[in-house]
Amino acid sequence: MLQFVRATGERLRETGSVLWRCFYSVTLTILCSAGLAFIPQGIESLRLASQPGWNFPVFVVSVASWSLAAWYSARLTLGRIFAGNAIVDSSGSAYVAWLRAWLPRLLGVLPPTLLTVRYQLLGEPVLALAFAGVALVVGAFVLAPHRWFGSPLSRMPGSEASLRFIELQRRTVVTVVAVILLSFALLLAIWWKPVEVTSVLTAPALLCFAFASWILFGDLVLTYYFRHFRLPSMAALPLLLFVVFSSWNDNHEVAQLDGAPGPSVRPAGPARFHAWLAERQASGALMPGQPFPVFVVAAEGGGLRGAYWTAMVLAKLQDDSQRRFADNLFALSGVSGGSLGGAVFAALVADQHSGALARARCAGHPDVAFQACATAVLRRDFLSPIVGYLLYPDMVQRFLPLPIAAADRARAMELAWQSSWSDAVGSARLAERFDRLWEGPAGMRVPSLLLNATVVQGGNRLIASNIAIDGSFPDAYDAAHELLDLRRMSLATAVHNSARFSYLSPAGTVFACRRQGVLVPCADGAERAPWGRVIDGGYFENSGVETLRDLLFAMRPVLREWRRQGYDIEPVVLVISNSPGAIAPSGKLDPNAAQLELTFLSELLAPPLGLFNTRSARATFAVTAERRDMSALLPPDAERFLWFGITTSNDTPLAWALADRTFNGIDELMKTPQSARLPFHKVLKRIPTAQYYVRTGPAQR
C-alpha cells in the first residue's frame, strides 16, 4: 500500500511538472472548449456561427488554428531540454515520455472533437461532420513525423529512450513571430473598426483566434524563451501585471459627449405626471367621465433576449392600436436588456413625432413599422464587438500601467447599438445626449424612461431618467444630479449603465468634481476624480418593478386630484418578463415547485448560488408586492396588472447575440394563436377610440 501511495505521488508530481511547462496550452484549451461546448451562451454562439454566410468557414479556420497552436506550443515546450532540476527535464520515466508525446496530440484534437459532439447534439449533422473532418485532419497531421521543431536531437541523460531537441530552427521562430504580429494586426483592426470587423469575425471565431495567439505567446515566449536563457518561467507574469497595474489602469470611465451638459433640474414624478395628463386633456384624449388608461411598464433584464422581447411587445401594441398605445404610456422602468428594448421603443416614438420614422429604411410598411424597425435595430449580433474589444484592445490594457480610454470595451457595445440604430432607422437618436429624447413640442408624447443601474459601493440604485429622482425613490441616486458628471452621456451610454453585466461589460467609473474635499458641480477649478462604479441594474432588482412602485406611489396625489375632478384615470401595470418559462407570481409559493438543483460541491457553491438566485427572487417579490399595492390603490381589477411572459420551445440564453432560430421562436409568439395567450387584447380594449384588432405580427411585414 505504501508503495502504491509513493508511486501515485510520483505520478502526480510528474503530471504537475509537465502541465506547468505547457500551462497556457492546457488551461486555455480546456477553458475555451468547455465554454463553447457546455455553457448556454457558448452553445448559442455556436448556433450563431452556423448561420449562412462566411461565419461557419471562418469559425472552422479559427478552430483549426487554435488546435494547431495548442499542439504546436505543447510539443515545443515539452520537447526541449532545459537546464535545471525540473522533473519534466530530468525524468526519464516512461510515463513522462508518454505525456510528452501524447499530451500535445490530445490538445490538438480536443477542440474539433468536442465541437463535433456538440453540433450533433444541436441537430446539425452536416456541421458535426465538418468538424469530424477537421478532427481527423488535425489528428493525422499531429501523428505524422515532423521536422519543423528544430534539431539537433539529443538523448536525455541516463535514458536510452527519450529523444529531445536542443534548440529551435529559424523557421519555427519566424512562424511564432508571424502569428503574434497577425494577432496585433487584428487588435488594431478591431480597435479601428470594431463593428465592421466583427461583422465578419464573430465572437466564437474571435475567441479561438485570441486563444491561439495567447497560447503561442504564453508557452513559447513567457515559458520557452525565458527557460532558454536560463531564467525562471514567466508564465505567471500576466497575472502579476494584471494585479499590480489594476490600481492605475482603469479605463472604464462612463463615456461623455462633447458639448454642454443636460439639465440637472427636471420635473419630479408628480409634476411630470400632472403635465402629461394636462397635455392629454388639451388634445381631447382625456375627458371627464370617460375611462382613460395610464400604462406604466416594467421591463425585466435579460440581455438581447430581454431587449428584443420588450421592444417587440411594445411595438406590437403600438402597431395594433393604430399608434395610440404610446399616447397612453406614461413611463417605462427598465433593467439591462429591458432598458435597451424600452429605449428603442421610446426612440421610435420620438422619431414618429419628429417625422424621422416616416423616412426610416425599416418603416416600409406603416401598419407594422414599429415591429419592423424594432426587429431591424435589435436583430443583430451585439456580442462580437464587445468580445473583440475584450479579447484584444481591452485585454492589452489590463497589462499596461496607464489607462487608454479608447481601449474601453464599453465603447464597442455602445458603438454597436448606435450603428445598428443608424443603419435601420437613419437617425442618430441613440448617439445623442440622453435628455434630448424629450426635447421639443412633442417631448410630452414620448414615454418617460427610468433606466436602473447599481452602484458598486453600497449596492444602491442609480437611475437615469427625464424625471427627477428625489426622495420618492428611496435609497436611489439620480444619474443627472448636478454633483455627478453624467449629464453629457448619450442615450446608448445611459442604457449601457443599466446593462453592465460583469464580466462581459466592465463596471463603469462615474466621475464627480471636488473642491477642498467637498463635491461641487463640475466647473473650471474643480478637481475631477472617480466617485463610484456602476454595474447592471439586475444586481439590485431585475424586474424594474421596484422603481415603478416608487413612481406609482409618487403619482397617487395627482391621481386623486384628477379623479376628484371627474376624470376616470385607470393606471395599468404591464410587466414584461423574458425569463423562459416564467409565470406571473401568484403570492404564496408551493413547495412542489422547489427543486434541489445541486449537491456537488455544495459547501463551496451554495453561498454564491444563493446570492445569484436572490436576483430573480427579488424581482418576483417586487412584482407580487406591486400587485398588492395596486389593489390597495384602486378598486380590485384583475386587468390592471398584466403579465407578458415569454414562452418558447427554443432555449433563449441570456446573451448579447442570438441565433436566427432563437429570434424566430420569439417572433412566433407575436403571431396568432400564440399571441392570444398573452394579454395584448386586454391592453388594446382599454385604449380610447382605438380600433380593437390584433394583427398576426411580424409575418405581415
C-alpha positions in Angstrom: 0.0 0.0 0.0 2.8 2.4 0.9 4.5 1.6 -2.4 1.2 2.5 -4.2 0.9 5.8 -2.4 4.5 6.7 -3.3 4.0 5.7 -6.9 0.8 7.7 -7.1 2.5 10.7 -5.5 5.4 10.5 -8.0 3.0 10.3 -11.0 1.2 13.4 -9.7 4.5 15.3 -9.3 5.4 14.3 -12.9 2.0 15.3 -14.2 2.1 18.7 -12.5 5.6 19.4 -13.9 4.5 18.5 -17.4 1.3 20.6 -17.2 3.1 23.6 -15.8 5.6 23.5 -18.6 2.7 23.9 -21.2 0.3 25.8 -18.8 -1.2 28.0 -21.5 -1.9 25.2 -24.0 -3.6 23.1 -21.4 -5.6 25.7 -19.5 -6.8 27.8 -22.4 -7.7 24.8 -24.5 -9.8 23.3 -21.7 -11.4 26.6 -20.8 -12.3 27.5 -24.4 -13.6 24.0 -25.2 -15.8 24.0 -22.1 -17.1 27.5 -22.7 -18.2 26.7 -26.3 -19.5 23.2 -25.7 -21.2 23.3 -22.3 -22.1 26.9 -21.3 -25.5 28.1 -22.7 -24.1 31.3 -24.1 -21.3 29.4 -25.8 -23.8 27.0 -27.3 -25.8 29.9 -28.6 -22.7 31.3 -30.2 -22.2 28.0 -32.0 -25.7 28.4 -33.5 -24.7 31.9 -34.4 -21.6 30.7 -36.2 -23.5 28.1 -38.1 -25.8 30.6 -39.9 -25.5 31.2 -43.7 -22.6 33.2 -44.9 -18.9 33.3 -44.1 -19.4 32.7 -40.4 -19.0 29.0 -40.3 -16.0 28.7 -42.7 -14.2 31.4 -40.7 -15.1 29.6 -37.5 -13.7 26.3 -38.8 -10.4 28.1 -39.7 -10.2 29.6 -36.2 -10.8 26.3 -34.5 -8.1 24.6 -36.7 -5.7 27.5 -35.8 -6.4 27.1 -32.1 -6.0 23.3 -32.2 -2.7 23.6 -34.1 -1.4 26.3 -31.8 -2.2 24.2 -28.7 -0.5 21.2 -30.2 2.5 23.2 -31.6 3.2 25.1 -28.3 2.9 22.0 -26.1 5.1 20.0 -28.5 7.8 22.6 -28.5 7.8 23.3 -24.7 7.8 19.6 -23.8 10.3 18.7 -26.5 13.1 20.9 -25.3 15.8 20.0 -22.8 16.3 22.8 -20.3 18.9 23.2 -17.7 17.7 22.7 -14.1 16.1 20.1 -11.9 12.5 20.3 -13.2 11.0 16.8 -13.3 9.9 17.2 -17.0 13.6 17.9 -17.9 15.3 15.3 -15.7 12.9 12.4 -15.6 13.4 9.5 -18.0 10.3 7.6 -16.9 8.0 6.0 -19.4 5.1 8.0 -18.0 6.7 11.3 -18.6 7.8 10.2 -22.1 4.2 9.2 -22.8 2.9 12.6 -21.6 5.4 14.5 -23.7 4.4 12.5 -26.8 0.7 12.3 -26.4 -0.5 15.4 -24.4 0.2 17.8 -27.3 -1.7 15.5 -29.7 -4.7 15.2 -27.3 -4.8 19.0 -27.0 -4.7 19.3 -30.8 -7.7 17.0 -31.4 -9.8 18.0 -28.4 -11.5 21.2 -29.7 -12.8 19.8 -33.1 -13.8 16.6 -31.4 -15.9 18.4 -28.7 -17.5 20.6 -31.3 -18.3 17.5 -33.4 -20.3 16.1 -30.5 -21.9 19.5 -29.6 -23.1 20.2 -33.2 -24.5 16.6 -33.4 -26.5 17.3 -30.1 -27.7 20.5 -31.6 -29.2 18.6 -34.5 -26.7 19.9 -37.1 -25.2 16.6 -38.5 -23.6 18.4 -41.5 -21.7 20.8 -39.3 -20.8 18.0 -37.0 -19.5 16.1 -40.0 -17.4 19.1 -40.9 -15.7 19.3 -37.5 -15.3 15.5 -37.6 -13.3 16.1 -40.7 -11.3 18.8 -39.0 -10.5 16.4 -36.1 -9.4 13.7 -38.5 -7.2 16.0 -40.5 -5.6 17.6 -37.4 -5.2 14.1 -35.8 -3.4 12.8 -38.9 -1.2 15.8 -39.0 -0.1 15.7 -35.4 0.6 12.0 -35.6 2.8 12.3 -38.6 6.6 12.8 -38.1 7.7 16.4 -38.5 11.0 18.2 -39.0 9.6 21.6 -38.1 10.6 21.6 -34.4 14.3 22.1 -34.7 17.4 20.0 -34.3 19.8 18.5 -33.4 18.2 15.9 -31.3 19.8 14.7 -28.0 19.2 11.8 -25.7 18.2 12.5 -22.2 20.9 11.9 -19.6 20.7 8.4 -18.3 18.0 7.4 -20.7 18.1 5.3 -23.9 14.5 6.0 -24.9 13.9 9.8 -24.8 14.9 11.9 -27.7 14.6 15.7 -27.2 15.7 18.6 -29.3 18.1 21.2 -28.0 17.2 24.4 -29.9 14.6 25.7 -32.3 15.1 26.2 -36.0 14.8 29.7 -37.5 11.6 28.8 -39.4 9.9 27.9 -36.1 10.8 31.3 -34.6 9.5 33.0 -37.8 6.2 31.1 -37.5 5.7 32.2 -33.9 6.6 35.8 -34.6 4.3 35.9 -37.7 1.3 34.6 -35.7 1.9 37.2 -32.9 2.2 40.0 -35.4 -1.0 38.9 -37.1 -2.7 39.0 -33.7 -1.6 42.6 -33.2 -2.8 43.4 -36.7 -6.2 42.0 -35.7 -6.1 44.0 -32.5 -5.6 47.3 -34.4 -8.3 46.4 -36.9 -10.8 45.8 -34.1 -9.7 49.0 -32.3 -10.2 51.0 -35.5 -13.5 49.5 -36.8 -15.0 47.2 -34.1 -18.5 46.9 -35.6 -17.3 46.3 -39.2 -14.5 43.8 -38.4 -16.7 41.8 -36.0 -19.4 41.5 -38.6 -17.0 39.1 -40.4 -15.2 37.7 -37.4 -18.0 36.7 -34.9 -17.5 36.1 -31.2 -16.6 32.3 -31.3 -14.0 32.8 -34.1 -12.5 35.8 -32.2 -12.3 33.7 -29.1 -10.5 30.9 -30.9 -8.1 33.2 -32.7 -7.3 35.0 -29.5 -6.7 31.8 -27.5 -4.4 30.6 -30.3 -2.2 33.7 -30.0 -2.3 33.7 -26.2 -1.2 30.0 -26.2 1.7 30.7 -28.5 2.8 33.8 -26.6 2.4 32.3 -23.2 4.1 28.9 -23.8 6.7 29.9 -26.3 7.6 33.5 -25.2 6.9 33.5 -21.5 7.9 29.9 -20.8 10.2 28.6 -23.6 12.4 31.6 -24.2 12.9 32.5 -20.5 13.9 28.9 -19.8 16.1 29.0 -22.9 18.1 31.9 -21.3 18.3 30.0 -18.0 15.7 32.2 -16.4 12.6 31.1 -14.4 9.4 30.7 -16.4 7.3 33.9 -16.6 4.0 32.1 -17.1 2.6 33.9 -14.1 3.8 37.3 -15.2 0.4 38.4 -16.8 -1.4 37.6 -13.6 1.2 39.7 -11.7 0.9 42.6 -14.1 -2.9 42.4 -14.0 -3.0 42.7 -10.2 -0.2 45.3 -9.8 -1.5 47.7 -12.5 -5.2 47.4 -11.7 -4.9 50.3 -9.2 -3.8 52.7 -12.0 -5.2 51.5 -15.4 -9.0 51.8 -15.0 -10.1 52.9 -18.5 -13.8 52.4 -18.0 -15.0 55.9 -17.3 -18.6 56.3 -18.3 -18.4 57.9 -21.8 -19.5 61.6 -22.1 -20.3 63.6 -25.2 -18.6 66.8 -26.1 -20.6 69.9 -25.5 -22.8 71.3 -22.7 -24.3 69.0 -20.1 -28.0 68.3 -19.9 -30.2 69.9 -17.2 -29.9 68.8 -13.7 -33.3 70.3 -12.7 -36.2 68.3 -14.1 -39.8 67.9 -13.0 -40.4 65.4 -10.2 -42.6 62.4 -10.9 -45.9 64.1 -9.7 -45.2 67.3 -11.7 -44.4 65.3 -14.9 -47.5 63.2 -14.5 -49.7 66.3 -14.0 -48.2 67.9 -17.1 -48.6 64.7 -19.0 -52.3 64.5 -18.1 -52.8 68.2 -18.9 -51.4 67.6 -22.4 -53.8 64.8 -23.0 -56.7 66.9 -21.7 -55.7 69.7 -24.0 -55.6 67.4 -27.0 -59.1 66.0 -26.2 -57.9 62.5 -25.4 -58.7 62.8 -21.7 -62.2 63.9 -21.0 -64.3 63.8 -17.8 -66.4 60.7 -17.2 -64.6 58.6 -19.8 -62.1 55.8 -18.9 -58.6 56.8 -19.6 -55.9 54.2 -19.1 -52.4 55.2 -18.0 -49.9 52.4 -18.8 -46.7 52.0 -16.9 -44.3 49.3 -17.9 -41.6 47.3 -16.1 -39.2 45.6 -18.4 -37.1 42.8 -17.0 -33.4 42.4 -17.7 -32.1 39.6 -19.8 -29.5 40.7 -22.4 -30.6 40.7 -26.0 -33.4 38.3 -25.2 -34.9 40.9 -22.8 -34.3 43.8 -25.2 -35.9 42.1 -28.2 -38.9 40.7 -26.3 -39.6 44.1 -24.6 -39.3 46.1 -27.8 -41.5 43.6 -29.8 -44.3 43.5 -27.1 -44.4 47.3 -27.0 -44.1 47.6 -30.8 -46.9 45.2 -31.4 -49.2 47.1 -29.0 -48.3 50.4 -30.9 -48.9 48.9 -34.3 -52.1 47.1 -33.4 -53.6 50.2 -31.7 -53.0 52.4 -34.8 -50.1 54.1 -32.9 -52.3 55.1 -29.9 -50.7 52.9 -27.3 -47.7 55.2 -26.7 -50.1 58.2 -26.1 -51.3 56.3 -23.0 -47.9 55.1 -21.9 -46.6 57.3 -19.2 -43.3 55.7 -18.1 -41.1 52.6 -18.5 -38.8 51.3 -15.9 -36.1 49.0 -17.4 -33.2 46.9 -16.3 -30.4 45.7 -18.5 -31.8 44.3 -21.8 -35.3 45.6 -20.8 -33.7 49.1 -20.7 -32.4 48.7 -24.2 -35.8 47.4 -25.5 -37.6 50.2 -23.8 -35.2 52.9 -25.0 -35.5 51.6 -28.6 -39.3 51.9 -28.4 -39.2 55.4 -26.8 -36.8 56.5 -29.5 -39.1 55.1 -32.2 -42.0 57.1 -30.7 -39.8 60.2 -30.7 -38.9 59.7 -34.3 -42.5 59.1 -35.1 -43.4 62.6 -33.9 -40.3 64.2 -35.4 -41.2 62.7 -38.8 -37.9 60.7 -39.0 -39.8 57.3 -38.7 -41.7 58.0 -41.8 -38.4 58.3 -43.7 -36.8 55.4 -42.0 -35.5 52.5 -44.1 -37.2 50.0 -41.8 -40.7 51.6 -42.0 -41.6 50.5 -45.5 -45.0 49.1 -44.2 -46.6 51.7 -42.0 -49.1 49.3 -40.4 -46.2 47.3 -38.8 -43.5 50.0 -38.8 -42.7 49.7 -35.1 -42.3 46.0 -35.2 -40.3 46.1 -38.4 -38.0 48.8 -37.0 -37.6 47.1 -33.6 -36.6 44.0 -35.5 -34.2 45.8 -37.8 -32.4 47.5 -34.8 -32.2 44.6 -32.4 -31.9 41.5 -34.6 -28.2 42.0 -34.6 -25.0 40.5 -33.1 -24.0 42.8 -30.3 -21.8 40.2 -28.7 -19.0 40.1 -31.2 -17.9 43.8 -31.0 -17.6 43.8 -27.2 -15.9 40.3 -27.2 -13.5 41.6 -29.9 -12.6 44.6 -27.6 -12.5 42.3 -24.6 -10.0 39.9 -26.1 -7.8 42.4 -27.9 -7.6 46.2 -27.1 -9.0 45.9 -23.6 -7.1 42.8 -22.8 -3.8 44.5 -23.6 -4.9 47.4 -21.4 -5.0 45.1 -18.4 -1.2 44.7 -18.5 -0.4 48.4 -19.0 0.2 50.8 -16.1 -1.8 53.8 -17.5 -5.4 53.9 -18.8 -6.2 54.2 -22.5 -9.8 55.4 -22.8 -10.1 54.3 -26.4 -9.5 50.7 -25.4 -12.6 50.5 -23.2 -14.7 47.6 -24.3 -17.9 49.5 -23.3 -17.2 51.7 -26.3 -17.7 48.8 -28.6 -21.1 47.9 -27.1 -22.4 51.4 -27.4 -21.0 51.9 -30.9 -22.7 48.6 -31.9 -26.1 49.9 -30.7 -25.6 53.3 -32.2 -24.6 51.8 -35.6 -27.5 49.4 -35.6 -30.0 52.2 -35.0 -28.4 54.4 -37.6 -28.4 51.6 -40.2 -32.0 50.7 -39.5 -33.7 54.0 -38.9 -31.4 56.6 -40.3 -31.3 59.0 -37.4 -28.8 59.4 -34.5 -31.2 59.0 -31.5 -29.0 56.5 -29.6 -25.9 58.6 -30.1 -27.5 61.9 -28.9 -27.5 63.2 -25.4 -29.9 61.3 -23.2 -32.2 64.2 -22.3 -32.7 65.2 -25.9 -35.2 62.3 -26.4 -37.8 64.6 -24.7 -36.9 67.9 -26.4 -39.3 69.9 -28.5 -43.0 70.3 -28.5 -43.6 66.6 -28.9 -41.5 65.7 -25.9 -44.5 65.2 -23.7 -45.7 62.4 -26.1 -42.6 60.3 -25.5 -42.8 58.0 -22.6 -40.6 58.7 -19.6 -37.7 56.3 -19.1 -36.3 55.1 -15.7 -33.1 53.1 -16.5 -31.9 51.3 -13.4 -28.2 50.6 -12.7 -26.5 49.5 -9.5 -23.7 51.4 -7.6 -21.0 49.0 -6.6 -20.3 50.8 -3.3 -23.5 50.5 -1.2 -25.4 48.5 -3.8 -28.0 51.3 -4.3 -29.8 52.1 -7.5 -28.5 54.8 -9.9 -31.5 55.8 -12.1 -31.1 57.7 -15.3 -34.4 59.4 -16.1 -36.0 62.6 -17.5 -37.9 62.6 -14.2 -36.1 63.9 -11.1 -35.0 61.1 -8.8 -35.9 62.6 -5.4 -37.0 61.2 -2.1 -39.9 59.4 -3.8 -37.3 56.8 -4.8 -35.7 55.7 -1.5 -32.0 55.0 -1.4 -31.6 55.8 -5.1 -29.1 58.1 -6.8 -30.1 60.5 -9.6 -27.8 60.0 -12.6 -28.5 63.6 -13.6 -27.6 65.1 -10.2 -25.6 68.2 -10.6 -22.8 66.8 -8.4 -22.2 63.8 -10.8 -20.6 64.2 -14.2 -23.1 62.1 -16.1 -25.3 64.8 -17.8 -23.4 64.6 -21.1 -23.9 60.8 -21.6 -25.7 59.6 -24.7 -28.9 57.5 -24.7 -26.8 54.4 -25.6 -24.5 55.1 -22.6 -27.4 55.5 -20.2 -28.8 52.2 -21.4 -25.4 50.5 -21.1 -25.0 51.7 -17.5 -28.2 49.7 -16.8 -26.8 46.7 -18.7 -23.2 46.3 -17.5 -23.4 42.7 -16.6 -19.9 41.7 -15.5 -17.6 40.5 -16.7 -18.5 41.0 -20.3 -19.3 44.7 -19.9 -17.0 46.4 -17.4 -18.1 48.3 -14.4 -18.4 52.0 -15.4 -16.5 54.6 -13.4 -18.5 57.7 -12.6 -16.6 60.9 -12.0 -17.5 63.9 -9.9 -15.8 67.1 -9.0 -14.4 68.2 -5.7 -13.2 71.5 -4.3 -11.4 71.3 -0.9 -12.7 67.8 -0.5 -16.4 68.6 -1.0 -18.4 67.6 -4.0 -19.3 70.5 -6.2 -20.8 70.9 -9.7 -18.1 70.4 -12.3 -16.6 73.7 -13.5 -13.3 75.3 -14.0 -11.0 75.0 -11.0 -12.7 71.9 -9.6 -10.8 68.7 -9.2 -12.4 65.8 -11.2 -12.0 62.4 -9.7 -13.8 59.0 -9.6 -16.9 59.0 -7.5 -18.1 55.4 -7.9 -18.7 52.5 -10.2 -21.9 51.3 -11.8 -22.9 47.8 -12.8 -26.0 46.1 -14.2 -29.3 47.1 -12.6 -30.2 43.5 -12.1 -27.8 43.2 -9.2 -30.3 45.3 -7.2 -33.6 44.0 -8.7 -34.0 42.5 -12.1 -37.7 43.2 -13.0 -37.7 47.1 -12.9 -40.9 46.9 -10.8 -39.3 48.3 -7.6 -38.6 51.6 -9.3 -42.1 51.5 -10.9 -43.6 51.0 -7.4 -41.9 54.2 -6.2 -43.2 56.1 -9.2 -46.7 54.9 -8.7 -46.7 55.9 -5.0 -45.5 59.4 -6.1 -48.3 59.6 -8.6 -51.1 58.9 -6.1 -51.8 62.6 -5.0 -52.0 63.7 -8.7 -54.2 60.7 -9.5 -56.6 61.5 -6.6 -56.8 65.2 -7.6 -57.8 64.4 -11.2 -60.2 61.7 -10.1 -61.9 64.2 -7.8 -62.4 66.4 -10.9 -64.4 63.6 -12.6 -61.6 62.1 -14.7 -61.7 58.3 -14.7 -58.0 57.6 -14.9 -57.0 54.0 -14.6 -53.4 53.0 -14.0 -52.4 49.7 -15.6 -49.1 48.0 -14.9 -47.5 45.9 -17.7 -44.7 43.6 -16.6 -42.7 42.3 -19.5 -40.7 39.3 -18.3 -38.3 37.4 -20.6 -37.2 34.6 -18.3 -38.0 31.4 -20.2 -40.9 29.5 -18.7 -41.6 32.2 -16.0 -45.2 32.6 -14.9 -46.8 35.5 -13.2 -46.1 35.5 -9.5 -49.2 34.5 -7.5 -48.1 35.2 -3.9 -48.0 32.0 -1.9 -45.3 29.5 -3.0 -46.0 25.8 -3.4 -43.2 23.6 -2.1 -43.8 21.3 -5.0 -42.3 23.9 -7.3 -39.0 23.9 -5.4 -36.1 21.8 -6.7 -32.8 20.9 -5.2 -30.6 21.6 -8.3 -27.1 20.9 -6.9 -25.4 18.8 -4.4 -21.9 18.6 -6.0 -19.5 20.9 -4.0 -22.4 22.4 -2.1 -20.1 23.6 0.7 -18.3 25.8 -1.9 -21.1 26.7 -4.3 -24.2 27.2 -2.1 -23.3 30.8 -1.0 -22.7 32.2 -4.5 -25.6 30.4 -6.0 -27.9 31.6 -3.2 -26.7 35.2 -3.8 -27.2 34.9 -7.5 -30.7 33.4 -7.2 -31.9 36.2 -5.0 -31.6 38.4 -8.1 -34.6 36.7 -9.6 -36.3 36.2 -6.2 -36.2 39.9 -5.5 -37.8 40.6 -8.9 -40.6 38.1 -8.2 -41.1 39.7 -4.8 -41.3 43.2 -6.3 -43.9 42.1 -8.9 -46.0 40.4 -6.2 -45.8 43.5 -3.9 -46.7 45.8 -6.8 -49.8 43.7 -7.5 -50.7 44.1 -3.8 -50.1 47.8 -3.9 -52.3 48.3 -6.9 -55.2 46.5 -5.2 -54.8 49.0 -2.3 -54.6 52.0 -4.6 -57.6 51.3 -6.7 -60.7 49.1 -6.7 -59.8 45.5 -7.5 -59.4 44.8 -11.2 -57.6 41.8 -12.5 -56.8 43.6 -15.7 -54.9 46.4 -14.0 -51.8 44.2 -13.7 -50.9 42.4 -16.9 -48.0 39.9 -17.3 -46.3 39.5 -20.7 -44.1 36.4 -20.1 -42.0 34.7 -22.8 -42.7 31.1 -23.6 -40.9 29.5 -26.4 -39.7 25.9 -27.1 -36.2 27.2 -28.1 -33.6 27.9 -25.5 -33.1 31.6 -25.1 -30.0 32.2 -23.1 -29.0 35.5 -21.5 -26.6 36.8 -24.1 -26.0 39.8 -26.4 -26.2 37.7 -29.6 -29.0 35.2 -30.5 -29.2 32.8 -33.5 -31.9 33.2 -36.1 -33.8 30.2 -34.8 -34.0 31.9 -31.4 -35.2 35.1 -32.8 -37.8 33.2 -34.9 -39.0 31.4 -31.8 -39.7 34.8 -30.1 -41.3 36.1 -33.3 -43.7 33.2 -33.3 -45.1 34.5 -30.0 -46.2 37.7 -31.8 -48.4 35.7 -34.2 -51.8 34.0 -33.7 -52.6 31.7 -32.0 -49.6 32.2 -29.6 -50.3 35.9 -29.2 -53.8 35.1 -27.9 -52.2 33.6 -24.8 -50.7 37.0 -23.9 -52.8 39.9 -22.7 -52.5 42.0 -25.8 -56.3 42.2 -26.2 -56.7 43.4 -22.6 -54.4 46.3 -23.3 -55.9 47.2 -26.6 -59.5 47.2 -25.5 -58.7 49.9 -22.9 -57.2 52.4 -25.3 -59.7 55.1 -26.1 -61.0 55.4 -29.7 -58.7 52.6 -30.8 -60.0 50.1 -33.3 -59.7 46.8 -31.5 -57.9 44.3 -33.6 -54.9 42.1 -33.3 -52.6 41.6 -36.2 -50.7 38.4 -36.9 -47.5 40.3 -36.2 -44.1 40.0 -38.0 -45.4 37.7 -40.7 -47.3 40.5 -42.3 -44.3 42.8 -42.8 
